[in-house]
Amino acid sequence: MDQNLPDVGRPAADPAGPSATAGPAEAALPGTPAAAGEAEREAALKRMKLVATGLLVVMAVVFVVAFALQERYPWLAYVRAAAEGGMVGALADWFAVTALFRHPMGLKIPHTAIIPRKKDTIGESLGAFVQENFLAGDVAREKLEGLRVADRAGAWLRQRPNAERVALEVSATAEGILDALDDVLVRDVLAGLVQRHMVEPDWSPTLSTVLGKVVTERHHDRVVDLVVTRTGDWVARHPEFFLHSVRRRSPQWVPEVVDHLLAERIHAEALKYLASVRDEPRHELRSSVDQWLVELVWGMREDPVTRERVEQTKRELFDDPRMRDWAGQAWATTKDALLTQLRDPASDLHLAMVAALQDLGGRLQEDPALAHRVDGWASDAAQHLAQAYGPELVGVIGETIQRWDGRQASRTIELYMGKDLQYIRINGSIVGALAGLAIYTVAHAIFG
């Protein structure tokens, strides 16, 4: 009767072992944690079976003794009734528990061996249960809305060890991506992006718009002031430049004193001219610059020749081999610098990442508007994932269970659940005994 005893008529074990598609039924390798856990569960199941079966045996012994002696000791009739009810309850619950996993006593009674026969249906039902109660879009949104994701995440991120942990994970991920990138491929991609977004578009309309705004708002005056000031400072510090220039161009017969006087005069006039440009907002040089810029803006908008010159200059700039070499070196330098920063937990980048994560955690807790937005994003993301991938996950559950071998799947489920199911047998014995005693007592009280 007990599950410890082999069922009569149960099919013999396949000498070839479990099916190749048995899934969880595949035997665990000896010495592995899975094998140790399976052995522990099997031992616990056997212990509980012995307890339940032992209680049934005790009930049977009590019944035999009480039945034999109840004529001599009438009060033993109550004990017999209790033992009889306990045996009935124990046997009924043994049958119910056994029927889940196999045919009791090997007898192919209808509606027994439910799990081996109905595993596909169970898989479909389990998938439907998961879909309806966990993966439905509205359910996922409702559950996340009550979790206060932003507040919990903020409280977690504000703790420095947690922020450092996240920063290390981000650094490791970024480092892996950078290491995996092909430098030649990256340069080709960057070159393609530059070609598509910078070289192919016509620069003239954009440049004319930007330059027109600069001229309208007089931003170029600062450039003129800077150039004039720097030029004046240089001229003031290098009067010998003018003397050498005059001497190179002066005839041999001109006295040296004349060259000195002429150079000093030119130097003084240059300083005077630069000072006048700097101090007079409407100086003729400034007006010339304004006029040149206005004509350049107009030319880039309307003059085909000017537009072609701009485009030619652009093409020459980007077609220059030195520009391509510089771009490649810039990527290599940037990559090496990033890898160095990512690999060093004490680097400025890592410390800045940790500080930013802690600051984000504080904002998530202290800024209600930000927290509300984050909670909304989390709910929307959960709903989208549930709707987009829920059916696929449910399908995986059903397909996985369908691939299981029936007998081995039944054994696996029994190892996980059988120990607790033995309590049903124990409770059945106790409840049956109490019910038998109660029924006999009431009947005896009524009929004598």
VMD Tcl script that draws the C-alpha trace (Angstrom):
set ca {
  {0.00 0.00 0.00}
  {2.80 2.38 0.77}
  {4.60 4.37 -1.89}
  {7.87 2.90 -0.70}
  {6.75 -0.47 -2.07}
  {6.98 -0.98 -5.83}
  {3.58 -0.86 -7.49}
  {2.46 -4.19 -8.89}
  {2.40 -4.02 -12.64}
  {4.46 -0.81 -12.80}
  {6.49 -0.71 -16.02}
  {10.11 -1.62 -15.52}
  {12.70 1.13 -15.75}
  {14.15 1.71 -19.16}
  {17.62 0.12 -19.11}
  {18.81 2.82 -21.46}
  {18.06 5.45 -18.87}
  {15.88 8.53 -19.12}
  {14.82 9.91 -22.45}
  {17.14 12.34 -24.10}
  {14.39 14.91 -23.94}
  {13.56 14.28 -20.32}
  {14.49 17.80 -19.29}
  {14.68 17.89 -15.50}
  {14.51 14.11 -15.35}
  {18.07 13.73 -16.59}
  {20.21 12.20 -13.85}
  {22.39 14.68 -12.05}
  {26.12 14.03 -12.14}
  {27.44 12.46 -8.91}
  {29.19 14.92 -6.63}
  {27.47 17.97 -8.11}
  {25.31 20.31 -6.00}
  {22.27 19.17 -8.02}
  {22.96 15.51 -7.18}
  {23.45 16.33 -3.50}
  {20.19 18.27 -3.40}
  {18.32 15.48 -5.15}
  {19.67 12.90 -2.71}
  {18.68 15.07 0.24}
  {15.13 15.51 -1.08}
  {14.80 11.79 -1.75}
  {15.95 10.94 1.79}
  {13.47 13.43 3.27}
  {10.68 11.96 1.13}
  {11.49 8.43 2.32}
  {11.47 9.56 5.96}
  {8.04 11.14 5.60}
  {6.71 8.05 3.80}
  {7.93 5.89 6.70}
  {6.21 8.18 9.20}
  {2.91 8.10 7.29}
  {3.10 4.34 6.73}
  {4.12 3.75 10.35}
  {1.06 5.65 11.52}
  {-1.11 3.43 9.28}
  {0.52 0.31 10.75}
  {-0.06 1.61 14.29}
  {-3.73 2.21 13.44}
  {-3.99 -1.35 12.08}
  {-2.39 -2.89 15.18}
  {-4.65 -0.86 17.48}
  {-7.68 -1.91 15.43}
  {-6.80 -5.62 15.67}
  {-6.16 -5.47 19.42}
  {-9.29 -3.42 20.14}
  {-11.45 -5.59 17.89}
  {-10.23 -8.74 19.64}
  {-10.77 -7.42 23.15}
  {-13.84 -5.21 22.78}
  {-16.17 -7.96 24.04}
  {-14.23 -8.16 27.28}
  {-13.61 -4.40 27.52}
  {-16.52 -2.55 25.92}
  {-14.75 0.82 26.00}
  {-12.31 -0.59 23.42}
  {-15.14 -0.30 20.88}
  {-14.47 3.43 20.82}
  {-10.77 2.77 20.24}
  {-11.64 0.28 17.47}
  {-13.89 2.84 15.79}
  {-11.18 5.50 15.95}
  {-8.53 3.10 14.59}
  {-10.90 1.94 11.86}
  {-11.62 5.52 10.80}
  {-7.89 6.34 10.89}
  {-7.10 3.38 8.61}
  {-9.82 4.40 6.18}
  {-8.57 7.99 6.10}
  {-4.95 6.89 5.74}
  {-5.77 4.49 2.89}
  {-7.94 7.04 1.10}
  {-5.29 9.73 1.27}
  {-2.57 7.26 0.29}
  {-4.62 6.46 -2.78}
  {-5.13 10.16 -3.56}
  {-1.45 11.04 -3.18}
  {-0.26 8.00 -5.11}
  {-2.76 8.62 -7.90}
  {-1.04 11.92 -8.65}
  {2.20 10.24 -9.65}
  {1.40 6.63 -10.67}
  {-1.23 3.91 -10.78}
  {-1.80 2.71 -7.19}
  {-0.62 -0.90 -6.79}
  {-0.03 -0.93 -10.55}
  {-3.78 -1.07 -11.19}
  {-4.74 1.16 -14.10}
  {-7.70 2.69 -12.34}
  {-9.31 5.61 -14.23}
  {-8.13 9.07 -13.26}
  {-4.87 7.87 -11.70}
  {-1.23 8.60 -12.72}
  {-2.48 12.12 -13.34}
  {0.87 13.89 -13.73}
  {2.42 11.47 -16.28}
  {-0.79 11.41 -18.32}
  {-1.70 15.08 -18.04}
  {1.71 16.75 -18.05}
  {1.01 18.51 -21.35}
  {-2.30 19.83 -20.05}
  {-0.61 20.82 -16.80}
  {2.01 22.71 -18.80}
  {-0.64 24.57 -20.76}
  {-2.58 25.36 -17.58}
  {0.59 26.55 -15.84}
  {1.41 28.76 -18.79}
  {-2.11 30.21 -18.83}
  {-1.91 30.81 -15.07}
  {1.41 32.65 -15.41}
  {0.08 34.66 -18.35}
  {-3.12 35.72 -16.60}
  {-1.67 36.43 -13.15}
  {1.87 37.67 -13.84}
  {2.42 38.53 -17.51}
  {-0.75 40.36 -18.43}
  {0.09 43.98 -19.27}
  {-2.45 45.50 -16.88}
  {-1.41 43.13 -14.07}
  {2.28 43.98 -14.50}
  {1.51 47.69 -14.50}
  {-0.71 47.42 -11.43}
  {1.89 45.45 -9.46}
  {4.71 47.86 -10.32}
  {2.63 50.95 -9.54}
  {2.36 49.82 -5.93}
  {6.05 49.01 -5.56}
  {7.31 52.63 -5.64}
  {10.21 51.63 -7.85}
  {11.83 55.08 -7.86}
  {11.83 55.40 -4.06}
  {13.25 51.91 -3.54}
  {15.89 52.37 -6.24}
  {16.81 55.79 -4.84}
  {17.23 54.47 -1.30}
  {19.41 51.66 -2.64}
  {21.57 53.89 -4.84}
  {22.19 56.47 -2.10}
  {24.27 53.92 -0.22}
  {27.84 54.25 -1.47}
  {28.61 50.48 -1.59}
  {25.61 49.97 -3.86}
  {26.56 52.91 -6.08}
  {30.11 51.55 -6.34}
  {28.74 48.13 -7.24}
  {26.63 49.58 -10.06}
  {29.57 51.69 -11.26}
  {31.80 48.60 -11.35}
  {29.17 46.68 -13.32}
  {28.78 49.55 -15.79}
  {32.56 49.85 -16.11}
  {32.95 46.11 -16.71}
  {30.24 46.17 -19.36}
  {31.70 49.21 -21.10}
  {35.19 47.73 -20.91}
  {33.97 44.50 -22.49}
  {32.26 46.41 -25.29}
  {35.36 48.52 -25.98}
  {37.63 45.47 -25.97}
  {35.32 43.66 -28.37}
  {35.14 46.55 -30.82}
  {37.20 46.26 -34.00}
  {39.18 49.51 -34.35}
  {39.17 49.31 -38.14}
  {35.41 48.74 -38.16}
  {34.87 51.66 -35.76}
  {36.96 53.95 -37.95}
  {34.98 52.86 -41.01}
  {31.69 53.49 -39.19}
  {32.85 56.91 -38.04}
  {34.05 57.72 -41.53}
  {30.67 56.69 -42.91}
  {28.86 58.87 -40.37}
  {31.10 61.83 -41.17}
  {30.60 61.29 -44.89}
  {26.81 61.04 -44.56}
  {26.22 63.80 -42.03}
  {29.08 66.25 -42.66}
  {30.54 65.84 -46.13}
  {27.47 65.11 -48.25}
  {25.23 67.93 -46.95}
  {25.73 71.41 -48.45}
  {27.50 73.59 -45.90}
  {26.70 76.95 -47.47}
  {23.09 77.35 -46.24}
  {24.03 76.44 -42.67}
  {27.18 78.55 -42.62}
  {25.36 81.52 -44.12}
  {22.64 81.31 -41.47}
  {25.16 81.07 -38.62}
  {27.41 83.78 -40.01}
  {24.43 86.03 -40.70}
  {23.36 85.77 -37.05}
  {26.93 86.53 -35.96}
  {27.03 89.67 -38.10}
  {23.53 90.82 -37.09}
  {24.30 90.49 -33.38}
  {27.80 92.00 -33.79}
  {29.56 89.00 -32.26}
  {32.44 89.44 -34.69}
  {33.39 92.73 -33.03}
  {34.94 90.74 -30.18}
  {37.08 88.84 -32.67}
  {38.23 92.08 -34.30}
  {39.03 93.57 -30.87}
  {41.02 90.49 -29.90}
  {43.00 90.46 -33.15}
  {43.74 94.18 -33.00}
  {44.76 94.05 -29.34}
  {47.06 91.06 -29.79}
  {48.55 92.61 -32.92}
  {49.16 95.92 -31.12}
  {50.86 94.14 -28.22}
  {53.12 92.24 -30.60}
  {54.01 95.38 -32.59}
  {54.82 97.27 -29.37}
  {57.19 94.48 -28.21}
  {59.01 94.05 -31.55}
  {60.16 97.44 -32.93}
  {63.27 95.72 -34.32}
  {61.05 93.91 -36.84}
  {60.34 97.23 -38.57}
  {64.02 98.25 -38.52}
  {65.10 94.96 -40.14}
  {62.34 95.27 -42.73}
  {63.38 98.83 -43.65}
  {67.07 97.89 -43.89}
  {66.35 94.96 -46.24}
  {64.44 97.22 -48.59}
  {66.52 100.41 -48.26}
  {69.27 101.20 -50.88}
  {72.89 100.84 -49.77}
  {73.61 104.54 -50.11}
  {70.89 105.57 -47.61}
  {72.46 106.45 -44.25}
  {71.69 104.12 -41.33}
  {70.30 106.96 -39.27}
  {67.65 107.53 -41.94}
  {66.67 103.84 -41.75}
  {66.31 104.16 -37.97}
  {64.16 107.26 -38.26}
  {61.99 105.71 -40.96}
  {61.54 102.46 -38.99}
  {60.61 104.37 -35.85}
  {58.12 106.41 -37.82}
  {56.50 103.32 -39.38}
  {56.39 101.62 -35.97}
  {54.71 104.63 -34.37}
  {52.18 104.95 -37.20}
  {51.32 101.23 -36.99}
  {50.70 101.52 -33.24}
  {48.63 104.64 -33.79}
  {46.56 102.96 -36.50}
  {45.91 99.86 -34.39}
  {44.92 102.03 -31.43}
  {42.45 103.93 -33.59}
  {40.92 100.65 -34.81}
  {40.62 99.48 -31.22}
  {39.08 102.68 -29.91}
  {36.79 103.73 -32.77}
  {33.66 101.52 -33.17}
  {33.04 102.93 -36.66}
  {36.59 102.72 -37.94}
  {36.97 102.14 -41.65}
  {38.70 98.77 -41.03}
  {35.74 97.59 -38.98}
  {33.40 98.77 -41.70}
  {35.44 96.85 -44.28}
  {35.22 93.69 -42.18}
  {31.45 94.18 -41.85}
  {31.07 94.65 -45.59}
  {33.18 91.58 -46.35}
  {31.17 89.40 -43.98}
  {27.85 90.65 -45.42}
  {29.05 89.87 -48.95}
  {30.24 86.44 -47.83}
  {26.84 85.66 -46.28}
  {25.08 86.75 -49.44}
  {27.51 84.79 -51.62}
  {26.96 81.54 -49.67}
  {23.22 82.02 -50.13}
  {22.97 83.27 -53.69}
  {26.30 83.04 -55.56}
  {27.01 79.62 -57.15}
  {30.72 80.40 -57.39}
  {31.04 81.17 -53.69}
  {29.00 78.10 -52.78}
  {31.25 75.91 -54.91}
  {34.35 77.37 -53.26}
  {32.96 76.52 -49.84}
  {32.16 72.97 -50.94}
  {35.58 72.57 -52.53}
  {37.27 73.70 -49.33}
  {35.18 71.21 -47.37}
  {36.09 68.33 -49.69}
  {39.77 69.17 -49.58}
  {39.63 69.28 -45.79}
  {38.01 65.86 -45.35}
  {39.90 64.22 -48.23}
  {43.22 65.16 -46.69}
  {44.99 61.92 -45.58}
  {46.23 63.74 -42.51}
  {42.62 64.29 -41.43}
  {41.88 60.55 -41.67}
  {45.06 59.71 -39.78}
  {44.15 62.21 -37.09}
  {40.66 60.72 -36.77}
  {42.13 57.22 -36.35}
  {44.63 58.41 -33.76}
  {41.89 60.32 -31.93}
  {39.76 57.15 -31.64}
  {42.72 55.04 -30.48}
  {43.71 57.64 -27.89}
  {40.14 58.04 -26.68}
  {39.68 54.26 -26.39}
  {42.93 53.79 -24.46}
  {42.06 56.62 -22.10}
  {38.57 55.21 -21.48}
  {39.90 51.71 -20.83}
  {42.47 53.06 -18.39}
  {39.80 54.99 -16.52}
  {37.34 52.08 -16.53}
  {39.90 49.59 -15.17}
  {40.94 51.78 -12.26}
  {38.44 51.86 -9.34}
  {40.21 54.97 -8.06}
  {40.02 56.86 -11.38}
  {38.26 60.17 -11.75}
  {35.72 58.57 -14.11}
  {34.79 55.86 -11.57}
  {34.53 58.34 -8.71}
  {32.41 60.67 -10.83}
  {30.16 57.74 -11.79}
  {29.69 56.77 -8.13}
  {28.91 60.37 -7.16}
  {26.45 60.69 -10.04}
  {24.66 57.47 -9.04}
  {24.38 58.60 -5.42}
  {23.09 61.97 -6.56}
  {20.55 60.21 -8.78}
  {19.44 58.13 -5.80}
  {18.92 61.27 -3.74}
  {16.93 62.92 -6.51}
  {14.74 59.84 -6.92}
  {13.80 60.10 -3.24}
  {13.54 63.87 -2.93}
  {12.10 64.94 -6.30}
  {8.45 63.83 -6.52}
  {8.15 64.80 -10.18}
  {11.20 62.75 -11.18}
  {10.05 59.80 -9.06}
  {6.62 59.92 -10.69}
  {8.19 59.90 -14.16}
  {10.48 56.98 -13.31}
  {7.59 54.99 -11.83}
  {5.61 55.68 -14.99}
  {8.51 54.56 -17.20}
  {8.91 51.36 -15.17}
  {5.20 50.59 -15.42}
  {5.13 51.28 -19.16}
  {8.24 49.14 -19.69}
  {6.76 46.26 -17.66}
  {3.50 46.43 -19.59}
  {5.34 46.53 -22.92}
  {7.60 43.58 -22.00}
  {4.65 41.57 -20.71}
  {2.64 42.17 -23.86}
  {5.55 41.70 -26.26}
  {7.32 38.72 -24.69}
  {4.75 37.19 -22.31}
  {3.27 34.82 -24.92}
  {6.76 33.66 -25.90}
  {7.65 32.93 -22.26}
  {4.40 31.05 -21.76}
  {5.13 29.08 -24.91}
  {8.56 28.16 -23.53}
  {6.93 26.84 -20.33}
  {4.49 24.65 -22.28}
  {7.10 23.39 -24.75}
  {9.56 22.57 -21.96}
  {7.01 20.51 -20.03}
  {5.91 18.75 -23.20}
  {9.50 17.61 -23.81}
  {9.70 16.03 -20.36}
  {9.50 12.25 -20.06}
  {6.24 11.46 -18.20}
  {7.57 9.03 -15.59}
  {10.75 10.94 -14.91}
  {8.89 14.25 -14.72}
  {6.49 12.66 -12.23}
  {9.44 11.48 -10.13}
  {11.06 14.92 -10.22}
  {7.85 16.66 -9.14}
  {7.36 14.04 -6.42}
  {10.85 14.74 -5.06}
  {10.00 18.44 -4.77}
  {6.43 18.05 -3.47}
  {6.13 14.53 -2.10}
  {7.45 15.31 1.36}
  {4.71 17.87 1.95}
  {2.09 15.59 0.40}
  {2.86 12.93 3.02}
  {1.37 15.28 5.59}
  {-1.94 14.71 3.81}
  {-1.66 11.02 4.67}
  {-0.78 11.81 8.29}
  {-3.62 14.30 8.59}
  {-5.95 11.82 6.90}
  {-5.13 9.23 9.55}
  {-5.78 11.67 12.39}
  {-8.92 13.19 10.89}
  {-10.22 9.74 9.98}
  {-9.68 8.51 13.53}
  {-11.52 11.50 14.99}
  {-14.33 11.13 12.46}
  {-14.66 7.39 13.17}
  {-14.76 8.01 16.90}
  {-17.32 10.80 16.52}
  {-19.58 8.73 14.23}
  {-19.47 5.71 16.51}
  {-20.12 7.84 19.60}
  {-23.15 9.53 18.05}
  {-24.52 6.24 16.72}
  {-24.02 4.53 20.06}
  {-25.70 7.41 21.87}
  {-28.72 7.26 19.55}
  {-29.20 3.55 19.01}
  {-27.49 2.12 22.11}
}
mol new
graphics top color blue
foreach p $ca { graphics top sphere $p radius 0.5 }
foreach p [lrange $ca 0 end-1] q [lrange $ca 1 end] { graphics top cylinder $p $q radius 0.2 }
display resetview
